[in-house]
Amino acid sequence: MSKKEEHQDKVLKEVTEQDYKYGFQTDIEMEMFPKGLNEDIIRKISKIREEPEWLLEFRLKAYRAWLKMEKPEWAHLQIPEIDFQDLIYYARPKPKKKLESLDEVDPEILEVYKKLGIPLEEQKALAGVAVDAVFDSVSVKTTFQKELKERGIIFCPISEAVRDYPDLVKKHLGTVVPYSDNYYAALNSAVFTDGSFVFIPKGVKSPMELSSYFRINSAGTGQFERTLIIVEEGGYVSYLEGCTAPQRDENQLHAAVVELIAKKDAEIKYSTVQNWYPGDKEGKGGIFNFVTKRGICKGNNSKISWTQVETGSAITWKYPSTILKGDNSIAEFYSVAVTNNHQQADTGTKMIHIGKNTKSTIISKGISAGKSQNSYRGLVDIKRGAINSRNYSVCDSLLMGDQCGAHTFPYIDVENRSSIVEHEATTSKISEDQLFYLQQRGLDEESAVNMIVNGYAKEVLNQLPMEFAVEAQKLLEISLEGSVG
Amino acid sequence: MPAMNKLYENIIRFFEKDFSEKIKNEPEFIQKIRLENFEKFKNKGFPTLKDEKWRKTNLNKFTNQYFHPLLHNIVKKNSTDVCIVPDLQTVNIQLINGHFAGEEKLNVLENGIIYGSIQSAFEKYKDLISRYFDKLSKNSTNPMDWLNAALFTDGFFIYVPKNVKEINFQISQQLDAPVDALINSRNLIVLENDAQINLIQCDDSNEHRSHFATFNTEIFVGENAELNWYKYQNINNISAMFSNTFAEVKENGKLYTNFYQLNGKLLRNEQFTEIAGKDVAVDHYGLYLVDKTQQFDNVIFVSHASEGSYSNQKFKGILDDSAKGFFNGQILVKKDAQQTNAYQKNDNILLTDKAKISSQPFLEIYADDVSCSHGSTTGQIDDEALFYIRQRGISKRDAQLLQLYAFAGEVIDAVKIPELIEPTKDLVKKRLNGELDVCEDCILQCANK
C-alpha cells in the first residue's frame, strides 16, 4: 500500500468510523398539532401562520394531488413503509415575545447551536455570515437583516416573506418545482412550515454568504422546509445549507423543497453539507432525506452551481437539478456522498438543456463503506433547441470493504447534432484538449487534472463556516485528488 | 390493469380460443410454461412508456394494428443451401416466419451435433430439452418474453457435444408472411464442455408486409466452451422485431456476439448474460445504423456471479433523419465476483437535429476488488477532420462517409472470422451510403450482388 493510499485509508477510517457527534436532545416547550394529515390540518397550519387565501389554495391543491400520487419506487433504495398519518406536521417552540437581540433567544436553543458549532453568537465577529436559524419549523432569529436590507436583499423565513412580500412569493413559489412534481414535493407543498426566502435585486451581489441551519428536534415530527431563492438580473448569491440532527431511534422524515431562480446574468451558488443522523451501526434510526431541489437558469448567461457533501441520513433521495433555459447558461453539480454502516443513498442530478450554447458539468464522487449502498443517478437531457450544448460528467465510486455497493445510473438523452455529451465513470479522464493545454504550460498531468476538476468545488467548500467543513474537505480531498489522474 | 389495445385483445382471444387447443399434444412441461407466461402477459399486457426500460420505445403504432398469428409455416420456399459467405464451410439452417424450414426436421451430424426444429426436438429429445428449456428466461419481467414463451410456434435447436469444435452455422431467418403477421419463435443452443461453434445469422423480410416478431434464444455455454455469434438484421421498415437472448457461461467459457442493426421500423435486442463460473470472457459488440423514422434499441445486462471474469460491451450508433436509438447497458457485479474486469462503452453520432439518442450505461457493483468502467459519448462528425479530408480533394459527402465508416470500424474490426470481414465491411458501407435495401434472401448475399 502506498503512502498516499495509507493516508486515504486513515482519513476515511477516521471519518467513517466516527460515532455521530451531534446526538443530543433539547427540551424546549413545543407546540404541536395532533398526528395525521388531512385538509383540516392543512387549514390549521395555514391559519396559525396567518397565510393568505392563495397559499392555502396552493396547499390544498398539492394535498389533493398528493393523495392521487404514488411513492417513487425507482430508486435503488429499500425504504421501510412510512405511515404518513403517524407524523406530526407542525411543531414549533411556543410563541414568546418578539426578540430584539440575540440575548433574548432561548438560551437552550443557543446552547444547542453552540454544541453544533454554529457560530450564531459569534457571527458578527465571523463577519460575512448571516444566519437564518431554523429550529424545527419556525425561524427563531434572523440576523444581519439590516445590513442586507440596505442593499435591497431580502433574506428571511419564508413565512415572513409570505406576509411582507406576498407578490414576490406568489409569483415564484412552485414555478420551478410545481406542487404536483413528485410525491414528496407534493407533500411538502401541502404542509411546508418554514424555510428561507432570498431575494437579490437587479445588479446586486450579496456581500456575504447566506446560510441557514436546519434542525430536526421533536420526536416524531417531520420537517418540511421550503426554500425559495430569486436572483434578479446581474445579481449574485452564495447560499449555504448545513444540517445536523439529534440521535433518535425512530426514523424521521425530511421532505424539503428548494427552488432557485436565476435571471439574466445572475449567479447562484448553493452549497449543502448534510450530516443528519445516519442511524446507528445496526441501521436503527436515522433520517429519511427525501428532498427535491431544482434551479432554473431562466435568463441568458445565468449560472447555477450546486455543491453537496452528503455524509448523513439513513436514506438519501436527492437530485439537485438545473433547467438551463437561458442561452449560454451554465450549471454545475459537485457532489461527494459518503455512506457507511446501513446507510443508503440514491443521489445525483438532472441537467436539462433547453437554451443554446448551454454548458453543464457533473462531478460526482461516491464513497461507500460498511454495509451501505451508494448510487449515483443522473439525467443529462439535451433538447432539440439546445444547439451547441455541452455536458461533461464524471461519476466515480470508491468501495471500502466487500459488504457495500456502489452503483451508477446515468441517463443521457440527446436530441440535436451539434451538442457534445461525455460521460465517464471510474477512470477519471478529462477532455484531452484541456489537459494538453495545461500540460503545455508546464503542469504535470495530476496537477492539471486537479486544477480542472477540483478547483471549483474546493473553493466553495472552503467557505463553509462549520466545524464539519474540515470533515467535508477531507472527504473531498480523498475523492477528488486521491482518485483522479 | 393491462393497457387495452387491438393486438393485446387479439392475442388474448387467440390464445384462449384456438391456441390452447393446439398445444394439448405438447409435453406437459412446455404447456405449463406456456400457461404461466400467458397469465403473466394477460395481467400486464404490452410494455408502455411508463415502464422504466420502455420509456423511449413506443409500441402504439404496432399494438393498434392487427397481426395474424401464424401457426404453421404457410410459405414454401427453396431453402438457401449454398453458403452465403464465400469460402466458408457452414451447416445451414433456414427459418421462415419462425419455423424451421429444412426437409428433415431433425438432423444428427457425424460429430454428434443435433440441429433442427425445436418443436420436433420436444418429442425426440425431451430429457435433453427439459434440462435447459426456459431455465434462463423463466424469471424475466419483460412482457415480450412472456408473450414469446406463451405463443412460440417453432424455432431452432442446436446441440453441440463435448469437444466438437470449429463448426460454422449459417442461420437465415426470414419474415415472409403473406399477411401482416404475429410471429413468435424460440431457439435453444447448448454447448457442452470444450465445444466451439460460430453462428452467422441474418434476419430478413419481404418488402410489403408488416411483421410483429419476437425471437427468444437461450444459450448454454459449457466449461471451456466457446460461442461466437454474428447477426445482421435487415428487415422492412414496417416491421418490428424483438430479439431477446439469455445466456449462461460456465467456467473458462467464452461468449462473443457481434450484431448489426441495419434496417427495420423497430429493432430491439435484449441480451441477458450470466457469468456462472470463473475466468469467463464475454464480449458484446453492436453497431446500429438508423435513419428515416426507424428506432433501434439495445438492452444489455451482464451479470458477474463468479470471480476472475471479464466482460466488455461496446455499442456504437449513427443516427440520421428522425431516427431514434436507445441503449441501456448494465454491468452487475455480485458480491463474490472479485477480480472482475468489466467494461462498457456506448458512442453515438447524431447527424440531424431530429434524431434522438438515449443512452443509459449502468453499473451496479457489490464487490470491492474490481475494475469496472463505463463511458458514453454523443457527438457529431469532427469538423476539423472533415476539413482536412476535403482539403485532399475529397467531396464533402465522401469525407463524411469516410468518417462515419471509421467510427463504425471499432465494431467491424472485432469480427474474428476472416471470410466475414469483407462482406461485413461492404454491408456497412452500403448502408451508410443509403444503398442497402430490403432483400428477400440473406442480406449477406444481397450485399455482394
Boltz contact constraints between the chains, C-beta under 6 A:
constraints:
  - contact:
      token1: [A, 384]
      token2: [B, 353]
      max_distance: 6.0
  - contact:
      token1: [A, 399]
      token2: [B, 368]
      max_distance: 6.0
  - contact:
      token1: [A, 402]
      token2: [B, 367]
      max_distance: 6.0
  - contact:
      token1: [A, 402]
      token2: [B, 368]
      max_distance: 6.0
  - contact:
      token1: [A, 405]
      token2: [B, 366]
      max_distance: 6.0
  - contact:
      token1: [A, 406]
      token2: [B, 365]
      max_distance: 6.0
  - contact:
      token1: [A, 407]
      token2: [B, 364]
      max_distance: 6.0
  - contact:
      token1: [A, 408]
      token2: [B, 363]
      max_distance: 6.0
  - contact:
      token1: [A, 409]
      token2: [B, 362]
      max_distance: 6.0
  - contact:
      token1: [A, 411]
      token2: [B, 360]
      max_distance: 6.0
  - contact:
      token1: [A, 412]
      token2: [B, 359]
      max_distance: 6.0
  - contact:
      token1: [A, 412]
      token2: [B, 376]
      max_distance: 6.0
  - contact:
      token1: [A, 413]
      token2: [B, 358]
      max_distance: 6.0
  - contact:
      token1: [A, 414]
      token2: [B, 357]
      max_distance: 6.0
  - contact:
      token1: [A, 414]
      token2: [B, 378]
      max_distance: 6.0
  - contact:
      token1: [A, 415]
      token2: [B, 356]
      max_distance: 6.0
  - contact:
      token1: [A, 416]
      token2: [B, 353]
      max_distance: 6.0
  - contact:
      token1: [A, 417]
      token2: [B, 350]
      max_distance: 6.0
  - contact:
      token1: [A, 417]
      token2: [B, 351]
      max_distance: 6.0
  - contact:
      token1: [A, 417]
      token2: [B, 352]
      max_distance: 6.0
  - contact:
      token1: [A, 417]
      token2: [B, 353]
      max_distance: 6.0
  - contact:
      token1: [A, 417]
      token2: [B, 380]
      max_distance: 6.0
  - contact:
      token1: [A, 420]
      token2: [B, 379]
      max_distance: 6.0
  - contact:
      token1: [A, 421]
      token2: [B, 378]
      max_distance: 6.0
  - contact:
      token1: [A, 422]
      token2: [B, 377]
      max_distance: 6.0
  - contact:
      token1: [A, 423]
      token2: [B, 376]
      max_distance: 6.0
  - contact:
      token1: [A, 424]
      token2: [B, 375]
      max_distance: 6.0
  - contact:
      token1: [A, 425]
      token2: [B, 374]
      max_distance: 6.0
  - contact:
      token1: [A, 426]
      token2: [B, 372]
      max_distance: 6.0
  - contact:
      token1: [A, 426]
      token2: [B, 373]
      max_distance: 6.0
  - contact:
      token1: [A, 427]
      token2: [B, 373]
      max_distance: 6.0
